[in-house]
Amino acid sequence: VPLWLPGQGSATQQVASAEAASLDEQLNVEHMALSIRVLDAGAAALIARTRVDVAHVLYDATARMATSATRAVHGGELASADGQMAQAAMENARNELAMAQEEAENAVASLEMLLGRPVVPDLARYGEGDVTHARFIAPRDMEDNDPRIKVAHRNVEAAEANMKLARRSFMPNPEIGVDAIHEKQYGSPWDDRVGLNFSIPLPSEVRNTPIMSEARNRLATATSQEMQARRMVHLEMMRVRERLIAATTARQTTRAAAGSMERRAAAQEHAWRVGEASLDTALAARQAAASTRLASARADVEWHVASIRMLIATGIVP
């Protein structure tokens, strides 16, 4: 039976505890990574659905204008070239609708692969108020709470505990044993014998030097990885903050632009119907309104994504 050297047993227990804590934090890292993947997939699905809605509106508008143009061509009030232009715009809108529906189906399928069921997360539930009431606002607190930094720090603690264990293991473990020999099975006239043996190996630099070198290398690697993790997380936090600021501005500006372009498109269509504007101008205005509306919807989704990403950075996983 091997015997513990002084302090070796508690040092071994500390190493095991530190490695177990590192594994627990690694689960949180995986949870965070999966949350970000679901967030990105959910945002893609919402944007794809919005594209379908915008394509529907554009198709309905161009189909309405194409019907009016065809009627006007038959009545001799409009040139056939304008009728063909309106028909081409309607077909382009139909093609855009088909492509949008394909993109939406692919996005939902990708999200279903992550979640295991066909559901799209409600990202609109989270916004600016949630970020304001987050638990961690100071950058240093956010970094310390990040599971990636926690894992790196746990690895450093495990390496330090391993260093202490290496110092405690300054020689091979002594051994104590009991020997019992049944003499009669060999035909001996002697009685059975029982003995006690005790083995104490001597310390050796040949054995100890590689052990200490490996422990030092492990500690140096863990310390370096913790520093790199802090730098990476700090840079990511700055990007998340800047992205939230930019997304807030883009959300406000594109929302105002979408309203203005929609009113312009309606005015141009009315002007075309009363003969005050050309058909190509009305169609271009309608196409521009659809593009601006899609950009506004995309900016709104990206703002919610940036808000949720900030929540994840502060330690809240919705």
Summary of the structure (lengths in Angstrom):
residues: 318
radius of gyration: 35.7
end to end distance: 52.5
largest distance: 133.8
contacts: 954
relative contact order: 0.15
helix: 78%
strand: 5%
